[in-house]
């Protein structure tokens, strides 16, 4: 069976490489036509997507998946409309391919230009959110990259219909359907072979839990752009506006608990904790608070937290709480427990805000805003393929610009090197 899986993975890679060559030469106009056609296909096939998604949701429930997982998996008309609008929005963005990033006029007459180009073939491995396939496909088409999608087995039916929408749009505009491919088997052995397919695949992007990311780290022979778990912190500084803090934390935790930008850990100064925590518990009645001894002493609705809680991405209606003596302790605590995704400070003290923004070494650092704004769409990128938590090749929301690399064009008039 391993030989069969290897052959299948290499076939996907080879087809992707051929498609990427065609796509890299496509004009902005053609790529935009594909995206607008795909957006219309998603809307017109909404009934088919919902029917397929109902199969996936039923299977997930039979497997005992929790409510947060089901929420990430589920598609309804509003979510499909949003997915389609997101694809259309990407068509309106500037084409990242072919930009002159820098120009050097050398004394010997050579003109050197640093020019943006597509990465080539991207393999995207993700879990239960089928809309990720639509976002990733649209971003890759616009940025000139072919993509191989491997979604979680729980979203297989939904993903197949979504990818079919892109295939129809590509076919209508005379581009290869292989610009967007989908791994149609749940076998993990295929993923391992894709991770080693360095002859054809230029980058692998995992988007999911720790198990998936660890699999990629252990087996990848292809460059990776890691999207780690989102153990995001919100720190309420002693100079925070109490009402503002309550509203922001409520949104950061409960707007959508199943996304990676949801706040999972609340850090709060002792000086303001007795005022803020009861107000948060009054407002966030659907949320379980797990806190340190100091937090429990302030409000008996807070249950005891253990050390594991402070490192957990709940993706559910649960929040860990740590009371600290001062900002220095807060910075140390966050540095020790953050997954380097997104962390925020709530304060009206500009000096404290600047210190936090400078010292917290996460991909996204915020002041007086909900961590749920950590999103490519909210950053004006149209959509994102993930939030990169490393430092190479991209960091934070990965949109069109981050899906390009560059090469140098050197123009001469017969120069020879002495």
Beta strands, then each sheet from edge to edge (+ up, - down):
strand 1: 100-105
strand 2: 111-118
strand 3: 121-126
strand 4: 146-150
strand 5: 180-182
strand 6: 203-207
strand 7: 232-236
strand 8: 263-269
strand 9: 288-291
strand 10: 303-304
strand 11: 318-324
strand 12: 342-346
strand 13: 364-367
strand 14: 387-388
strand 15: 396-397
strand 16: 404-411
sheet 1: 1+ 2- 16+
sheet 2: 5+ 4+ 3+ 6+
sheet 3: 10+ 9+ 11+ 8+ 7+ 12+ 13+
sheet 4: 14+ 15-
end
